[in-house]
């Protein structure tokens, strides 16, 4: 795997993870997108060294591996669909709560209440 | 005859297409959906008989020979789990059709439900790692639609957790696929099983644990379970029931399949057993701390997953067979418990244990449905949970893993306590004031049918254990599997 591809994938994962851990929903969506891109890039890189298009022709010795490219296409389509769904969900959340921030969950709120000495 | 291995995927997908065509006609959709689910069930049962008699069936999709093309492989394990999954899918569909606002609460419920069924079948049958990823995505996307549509402000937060965790797990799965491809140069499971032996040991272990973690998120093992008890209880009853019954178990199935095939260990895996023990205890303690029926049951999902991981962790034929028996029992019993919990909520308007009481006096039938399932979950004889736990305990002692077996038995006692808490809180006591709301007969009938299935598992314990043992032997015979898929 090329060092550039590996480093790019690593940078995408790092940025994506940072954004995923934020409180704002829009950042989480972008973070997930970056992580998915990182995974796709890694998949593309897993095919080994690049070569000529994988069509058998005279005088070509090294072909690119077509399988990871086919896999990446499938993965990109899936990512696209799911990201669209997530955006719709983020919009719904904003429409319902008028806030982009992710609230504490049920248990967190319960523990916080108990911590303040309320019942 | 090999075409039969594709039918469990094709039939529900066809049903989904027809449901979309008939999108304005609810009764026609119900008819198509029920017919598709019934046909899938029949196909799955035939598949069990055929595969058990003649050995595994492998199909090369599109005529492309594996490892280049995608293979569907139905062996005993896949066929057995498929049959149970189809049973539960059919039963829950009956419940959803019968329930008031059961299948109308979610737009296009039937189409999405059939897609979900196809995803589950594909995940069980596929012989290809990338197709497994796609199958999980099909399943998850259908589940995202079911859990998020019509989510109010109370649910949106919880469903967001579910979707975000699902997406992160999918990205990690893709990373695992990429790294495995980079290391071994194939994604066909049978081919991988051979090539993985040549991969350096450290790389192999790293990939094995990465894949274990991916399926661990999906199966909700400790410490990756936190998303489950938050998100599952918020969906409508049939949706929660099918998630609880099937999803985590498909994760465990994928874990068993990949670990045994690609990363066979030499003897019990201490890490897996420790994780299994902690999962059991943390899950059951979480359940005890809760006071809402659905949340209690959701924590029990986590706890019970620990038992299956324990069976896998022994890494013996007996251990895997016991895990399979337990998996089969769990799929049915967990679904039943959520369906009964939904019935209780429907007649009393809430699932909070402080507010519900006296269901036994007003609706004795529900108590009758709850009791065998609850006792089965705790593992009391003569119910189906006892069969699974007995097999696990025997396998554990045979593998010389006394401590984790002791932990599992302690967790069982706590499970019984927690089931008794629901019983005492919801079923005993003075009936709630207010008019009696009758649950639809169809919903009761569907739940009762699944209770009967769980009793059949208990009665037919010996044949089931024998079948599971043969399935585990098949699974461990990696070279025979490779021969079936790749040919001679």
Interface residues (C-beta under 8 A of the other chain):
Chain A: X1 X20 X25 X28 X32 X35 X36 X38 X39 X40 X42 X43 X45 X46 X47 X48 X67 X68 X71 X74 X75 X78 X81 X82 X85 X86 X89 X90 X92 X93 X96 X97 X102 X103 X105 X106 X107
Chain B: X130 X133 X134 X137 X141 X144 X145 X148 X151 X152 X153 X156 X157 X158 X159 X160 X161 X163 X164 X167 X168 X170 X171 X172 X174 X175 X177 X178 X179 X181 X182 X187 X230
